[in-house]
Amino acid sequence: MMKKPVRIYFLCIQNRCRSQIAEAFAKHYGGENVIVESAGLEPHDIHPLTLEVMREVGIELSGNTSKKIDMKYFIASNVIVKLCQQVAERCPIVSFGITSVDWDIEDPLLSNDIQSVRQTRDTIEKKVIELLKGLNVPI
């Protein structure tokens, strides 16, 4: 019998960098074993540096859009990952039975430096792989 896919929701403030990267890596590594979305509390267009650093690792995000948090998806998730402290402070309460994870990753776009965005991409990739392994998702 096929195991049900794990539903993961990545949240940050603007959904233009960190949560987009996390969503992309989770889909890339988790494949059909995960259902993944990302959103922000105050969505803004995906930043060009986000698109560029993900292209460097062979993942195209130009078709993605920034999304506002969807409470239906939120409460249907198995895991909520909050990528920044602002979301941890302002996020809706994660209900019983949903795993809540706080990563508290600094916004690399504040420096507007591609090297900073690359480092954040690599950090998020490692964290996504650890998360999937911890959820027993084959990668």
C-alpha positions in Angstrom: 0.0 0.0 0.0 1.3 3.4 -1.0 2.0 5.8 1.9 0.2 9.1 1.8 2.4 12.0 0.8 3.5 14.3 3.6 2.0 17.8 3.3 4.6 20.5 4.1 4.0 24.3 4.2 6.9 26.7 4.2 6.2 30.1 5.5 8.1 33.4 5.7 7.1 37.1 5.5 7.2 37.8 1.8 7.4 34.4 0.0 10.0 35.9 -2.4 13.2 34.0 -1.4 13.6 31.6 1.5 10.2 29.9 1.4 10.3 29.7 -2.4 13.8 28.0 -2.2 12.6 25.6 0.5 9.5 24.7 -1.5 11.5 24.0 -4.6 14.1 21.8 -2.8 11.3 19.8 -1.0 9.6 19.1 -4.3 12.9 18.3 -6.0 14.0 15.8 -3.3 10.6 14.6 -2.1 9.0 14.1 -5.4 5.7 12.3 -5.3 6.2 11.6 -1.6 5.4 15.2 -0.6 2.8 17.8 -1.3 4.5 21.1 -0.8 3.5 24.8 -0.8 5.0 28.0 0.4 3.5 31.3 1.3 4.1 34.6 3.0 2.2 36.9 5.4 2.9 39.9 3.1 3.7 38.4 -0.4 5.9 40.3 -2.8 7.2 39.3 -6.3 9.9 36.6 -6.3 13.2 38.4 -6.2 15.5 38.1 -9.3 18.4 36.9 -7.1 16.2 34.0 -5.9 15.5 33.0 -9.5 19.2 33.3 -10.4 20.6 31.2 -7.6 18.1 28.4 -8.1 18.9 28.4 -11.9 22.5 27.8 -10.8 21.5 24.4 -9.3 19.2 23.5 -12.2 15.8 24.5 -10.6 13.6 27.0 -12.6 11.3 29.2 -10.5 10.3 31.8 -13.1 6.8 30.2 -13.3 6.3 30.5 -9.5 4.3 33.3 -7.9 4.4 34.7 -4.4 1.3 33.5 -2.4 -0.4 34.7 0.7 -0.9 32.2 3.5 -3.9 30.0 2.9 -5.6 28.8 6.1 -7.1 25.7 4.4 -3.7 24.5 3.4 -2.2 25.5 6.7 -4.6 23.3 8.8 -4.4 20.5 6.3 -0.6 20.3 6.6 1.4 17.7 8.4 4.4 20.0 8.9 4.6 23.8 9.1 8.1 25.2 8.6 8.6 28.9 9.7 11.7 30.2 8.0 12.1 33.4 9.9 11.6 34.9 13.3 8.9 37.4 12.1 6.7 34.5 11.0 7.3 32.6 14.2 6.0 35.7 16.1 3.0 36.5 13.7 2.0 33.0 12.4 -1.3 31.6 13.3 -1.2 29.0 16.1 -0.2 25.6 14.8 -2.9 23.2 15.9 -2.4 19.9 17.8 -1.2 17.1 15.5 0.7 19.4 13.1 4.5 19.4 13.5 5.8 23.0 13.8 9.5 23.7 12.9 11.3 27.0 13.3 14.4 27.6 11.2 15.0 31.3 11.8 17.0 32.0 8.7 18.1 35.6 8.1 16.7 37.3 5.0 19.6 37.3 2.5 18.0 39.9 0.3 18.6 42.6 3.0 22.3 42.7 1.7 21.2 42.5 -1.9 24.3 40.3 -2.4 24.2 37.2 -4.6 26.8 35.4 -2.4 24.5 35.8 0.6 21.6 34.4 -1.3 23.7 31.5 -2.5 24.7 30.7 1.1 21.1 30.8 2.2 20.1 28.5 -0.7 22.7 26.0 0.4 21.7 26.2 4.1 18.0 25.7 3.1 18.9 22.8 0.9 20.7 21.0 3.8 17.8 21.7 6.1 15.2 20.4 3.6 17.1 17.2 3.2 17.4 16.8 7.0 13.6 17.5 7.3 12.7 15.0 4.7 14.9 12.3 6.2 13.4 13.0 9.6 9.9 12.5 8.2 11.1 9.2 6.6 10.5 10.6 3.1 12.6 8.8 0.5 15.0 11.2 -1.3 
